[in-house]
Amino acid sequence: MRIVIAGGHGQIALRLERVLAARGDEVVGIIRRPEQADALREAGAEPAVLDLESASVDEVAAVLTGADAVVFAAGAGPGSGTDRKDSVDRGAAVLVADAAERAGVRRFLVVSSMGADAARPGDEVFDAYLRAKGAADDSVRGRSTLDWTVLRPGMLTDDAGKGLVALAASTGRGPVPRDDVAAALAELLDTPATAGLTLELISGSVPLSVAVKDVAGN
């Protein structure tokens, strides 16, 4: 498959690029800064330099054309303020979804966050982040032209992945290694029957491939 990852230099994205490239997929990572390109190449991905805060739908669609799937894994990141939470975590997700529709790419995965809710109250930056993520999820889930899956991981860690998870519409809170989030995304890409699902992911006791088959009804 040809898979485009928005936010290609993120910690989960780089892990996913390695997984996909190792199994033979063609991977393109959208990045904002040219100096990030070498890290993507080392992960086995082709870099595409494009600022998702200023790019047009047509510019993004040009990168997505010919892809089999898109993964939105971009985020404003720690240290950013409420404005960038909205422009990246929400605005860029909507832009990439618009571009996927224009490019005719149906399969669309979103890396969201547990607790994402467009109506979340609160004045903290983290509240703004969860509102932005929730609004992005709502926008994507309202599109009949996309075969979307929204993945909402729990607290992210850099522990080595074990491949044992809990994956469900609601799991309760808990940690999950970024390695296992990347592996879950790869499994979801291979499982079209997960389209239309919003799933939470934390560490658990079920092998990842089994967990994905269970939620897909296989």
N, C-alpha and C positions, 0 to 999 in steps of 0.2 A: 504493500500500500504506500501511497504518497500521503504523508501526514504533515500538516503545518501546525506549529506550536507558537501561539502568541505569548510573548514573555519568555522567549527562548533561553534567556540567561538566568532565569530563576532557579532556585535550588531544586525544586521538584522537576522543573522542565529539563534541566541538564541530566538528571537521573533518568527521566523518561526517554530522552534522546539516546542515551547509551543503550537502554533496553531495546528500543525500537531498531536502532542501527545494528545491534548485535544479531537480531533475528532476521535482518535483511530488508527492513522497510526503508523507503526513501524519506528522509526527515528534513524539513526546513524549519528553522527557528527564526522568528521575527524578533529583532533586537533594536534597541534605541541608539546604542553607541557602537561605532565601528571597532573600538578597541576590545569589544566583547567577542568579536568574531572568532578569534583563535580558540577560545574555550569551547565554542560550539563545534568547530572542526575537530577538536580533540575528542569530543563526545560522539562524533560521527554524523553531525548535522551540517546542512548547508545554511549559512547565515543569510538573512535578508534584513538589511538595515532600513528601518521605517519607524518613525515616531508616531505611536498610536494616539498621542494627544493632539497631533496636528495634521495627521494624514487624512485624505479624503476616502470615501467609500470606494471609489474607483481605484485608488492606489493600493488599498488593501486587497480588493478583489483581484487585482492583477497578480498578486502573490499567491492567492488561494486558487486561482484557475488551474484545473487539472488535478486538484487534490482529491483524495478519497475521504478525508476527515480533517477536522480542525479541532485543536485543543486550546481553549483559552486558559492560560496559566499566568497571565500578567497580573501585576499588583504594584501599588505605589510603594510598598515596602515599609519597613520600620523607619521611624524618624520623619515620615511625611505627615503633612497636616491634613485637615479636613478637606481642603480644596482638591488636593491630589487624590484623596480617597475617592472623591466623586468623579474626577476627570479620568482616572485610570480604572479603578475597581468597578465603577459603573459605566462611565462614558466609553472607555475603550472596549469593554465587553459588548456593548450595544453596537458600536462601530463594526467590530469583527463579525458579529452576527448578521448585521446588514450586508456586509461584504460577502459573507458565505452565501446568503440568499442570492446576491447578484451574480456570484460566480457559479451558482448551481451546485454547491457542496452541501449535501443534506446532513451528514453525520457531524455532530457538534457536541463536544464535551466541555464542561465548565468545571474548573477547580474553584469551588466556592469555600465556604467556611461554616462549621457548625454554629448555629445561632444566627445565621444570616436572616435578616428580616427588615424589609423596607419601612416598616412602621415602628422599629425599635426606638424607644425613648432614650433620652440621655444626651449629655453635652460633651462627653469625653471623645477623644479621637477614635477610640475603639468602637464606641457607639456609632460614630459616623462611618467607620469601616464596615460594620455589620449592616447598616442601612444601605450603603452603596452596593455591597454584595447581594443583599436581598433584592434590591431594585434591578440589578443585572440579571439575577436568576429569574425574576418575574418576567422581564422582557424576553428572555430566551424561551422560557416555557410557554409564552403566549404565541409562539410561531409554529403554525402547522406545516410550514415549508422546511423545518429542520427536524431531524431525528436526534433530539437532544437528550443528553444525560447530564444531570447535575450531581457532582460528587462533593460532599461536605465532610472533610476530615475533621477529626478532633484536634487536640493539642499536638502540634508538630514537634518531632524530636529528630536528632541526628543519630539516634541509635541504629545499629545494623538491623536491616529488615529481617523478619523471621518468616514472613509469608503466612502468618496466622492472624486472622482478623475477625472482627464482627462487622458485617455489612448489611444494612437494613434501612428502611425508611426512618426508623428511630432506633438508635443504639444506646442512648445515654452517653454521658460525657466520658472522655478518657483520652490517653495519648495514642499517637500512632507515628511510627518512623516515616520520614519522607521517602525512604526506600520502598516501603509498602504502599504508599500513596501512588508512586510512579508505577509500581507493578500492577496496582489495581486499575490505573488508567489504561495500561496496555491490554489488560484482560477485557476491560469494557469496550475498547476499540474493536476487539475480536468478537464481541457478543452483541449483535444488532438488536437482540430481543430486550436489551436494557434501555432502549430508547423510550423516552417518556417517563423515566424514573428519576426521582430525587433521592439520593442515598447518603446516609451517614456512614463514616468509616472510622473505626478505632481498632486497636490491637485486641485480639481475641483468641479463640481456640480452633477456628475453622480454617482449613487451607484456602488460600485466596481463590484458586480456580473453582473450588467447590462453592465458596460463598457467592461468587458471581453467577454460577449456574443456578444456584438456589433462588436468587432474586430475579433471574430471568425466567424462572419457571421451567427450566430444563431438567 
